């Protein structure tokens, strides 16, 4: 009575060669294998500590042609592509800024005369170097690459411009 102790039980599963750990009173069972390879697996909200990532590819979202407004969603990927339509100003709204989040927007001009422009919604705010948003390259068929990073309150944007895709 009144005595407590901490213990856990570890054993190796001979079929999988994994160490199975049953910790005391946490209700958690973990399977550990330092050499396990994950191929075509979906991990939902994992926390990785000091990973080495080799040969990764980010998911690309083709937004398509944008007109007067567009809300960026990072649900399907952090590389976004969009094409401005002729003579139209598109206002982009960014997602809620979460600290550590980032994404890239490839913004192309249509290959026609009459060029589109881009503006950025007031909320959530985008902070640009020098306090001014870049003027989108106004040449048919050209592309600007805009990068955004968030600090939890604001998005910070930068641009490299005038590419031929």
C-alpha positions in Angstrom: 0.0 0.0 0.0 1.1 3.5 -0.9 4.0 2.2 -2.9 4.5 3.2 -6.5 7.1 2.3 -9.1 7.9 3.1 -12.7 8.6 0.4 -15.2 8.2 -0.4 -18.8 8.3 -3.7 -20.7 10.4 -4.0 -23.9 10.7 -7.0 -26.2 11.7 -7.6 -29.8 9.0 -8.9 -32.1 10.8 -11.7 -34.0 8.6 -11.4 -37.1 9.3 -7.7 -37.7 12.5 -7.2 -35.7 11.0 -4.1 -34.1 11.3 -3.2 -30.5 7.9 -2.9 -28.9 7.7 -0.7 -25.8 4.9 -0.7 -23.3 5.5 2.2 -21.0 3.8 2.3 -17.6 0.4 4.1 -17.2 0.6 6.3 -20.3 -1.4 4.0 -22.5 1.1 4.4 -25.4 2.6 1.6 -27.3 5.4 2.4 -29.6 7.1 0.4 -32.4 10.7 1.4 -32.9 12.9 0.5 -35.8 15.8 2.8 -36.6 16.1 1.3 -40.1 12.5 1.3 -41.2 11.9 2.9 -44.6 8.6 4.7 -45.3 7.7 4.4 -48.9 4.5 6.0 -50.2 3.2 6.7 -46.6 1.1 9.6 -45.5 2.1 11.1 -42.1 -0.5 13.4 -40.6 1.0 16.2 -38.4 4.2 14.4 -37.4 6.9 16.2 -35.4 10.3 15.4 -36.8 13.4 16.2 -34.7 16.7 16.7 -36.6 15.7 14.8 -39.7 17.9 14.5 -42.7 15.8 14.8 -45.9 17.2 13.8 -49.2 15.7 14.2 -52.6 12.3 15.7 -51.6 9.8 17.4 -53.9 7.2 19.9 -52.7 3.6 19.5 -53.9 2.7 22.0 -56.7 -0.8 23.5 -56.8 -1.8 24.8 -60.2 -4.3 27.5 -59.4 -4.9 28.3 -63.1 -6.0 31.7 -64.4 -7.0 34.2 -61.7 -9.4 37.1 -62.3 -10.4 39.7 -59.7 -9.7 37.8 -56.4 -7.9 34.6 -55.2 -7.5 33.1 -51.8 -4.3 31.1 -51.5 -4.8 27.7 -49.7 -1.7 25.7 -48.6 -3.8 22.6 -47.9 -2.6 20.8 -51.1 0.9 22.2 -51.5 3.4 25.0 -50.8 4.3 25.8 -54.4 1.5 27.6 -56.1 1.3 28.6 -59.8 -1.2 31.2 -61.2 -1.7 33.1 -64.4 -2.9 36.7 -64.5 -5.6 37.5 -67.1 -5.4 40.3 -69.6 -6.1 43.8 -68.2 -7.4 42.4 -64.8 -6.2 43.3 -61.3 -6.3 40.3 -59.0 -6.3 40.8 -55.2 -4.6 37.8 -53.5 -5.6 36.9 -49.9 -3.1 34.8 -48.0 -3.9 32.2 -45.4 -3.6 32.9 -41.7 0.1 33.4 -40.9 1.3 30.5 -38.8 4.9 30.9 -37.4 7.3 28.9 -39.5 5.0 28.5 -42.5 6.2 29.4 -46.0 5.2 29.1 -49.6 6.2 30.2 -53.1 3.9 31.7 -55.8 4.9 31.5 -59.4 2.9 34.3 -61.0 2.8 34.3 -64.8 1.4 36.8 -67.3 -0.8 35.4 -70.0 0.8 35.3 -73.4 -1.6 38.0 -74.7 -1.8 41.7 -74.9 -3.2 43.7 -72.0 -1.5 42.6 -68.9 -2.8 41.7 -65.4 -1.7 43.1 -62.1 -1.6 41.7 -58.5 -2.4 43.3 -55.2 -2.4 41.9 -51.7 -5.3 41.9 -49.2 -4.9 44.0 -46.1 -5.6 41.1 -43.9 -3.6 39.1 -43.1 -0.9 41.6 -43.7 2.0 41.2 -46.0 5.2 43.1 -45.2 7.5 43.8 -48.1 11.1 45.0 -48.2 11.1 48.8 -48.2 7.4 48.8 -47.2 6.1 48.5 -50.8 4.8 45.5 -52.7 6.6 44.8 -56.0 5.1 45.8 -59.3 4.4 42.6 -61.2 6.4 42.3 -64.5 4.2 43.7 -67.2 5.4 41.7 -70.2 3.3 39.0 -71.9 4.6 35.5 -71.1 6.9 36.6 -68.2 6.9 35.2 -64.7 7.6 36.5 -61.2 8.5 34.3 -58.3 7.1 35.5 -55.0 8.2 33.9 -51.7 6.4 34.3 -48.4 7.3 33.3 -44.8 5.2 33.9 -41.7 6.1 34.8 -38.1 2.7 34.1 -36.6 1.4 37.6 -37.1 2.5 38.7 -40.6 3.5 37.3 -43.9 6.9 38.6 -45.2 7.1 38.7 -49.0 10.0 39.0 -51.5 10.1 38.7 -55.2 12.5 37.8 -58.0 11.1 38.9 -61.3 11.0 38.9 -65.1 11.7 35.2 -65.8 10.9 33.5 -69.1 9.2 30.2 -68.1 
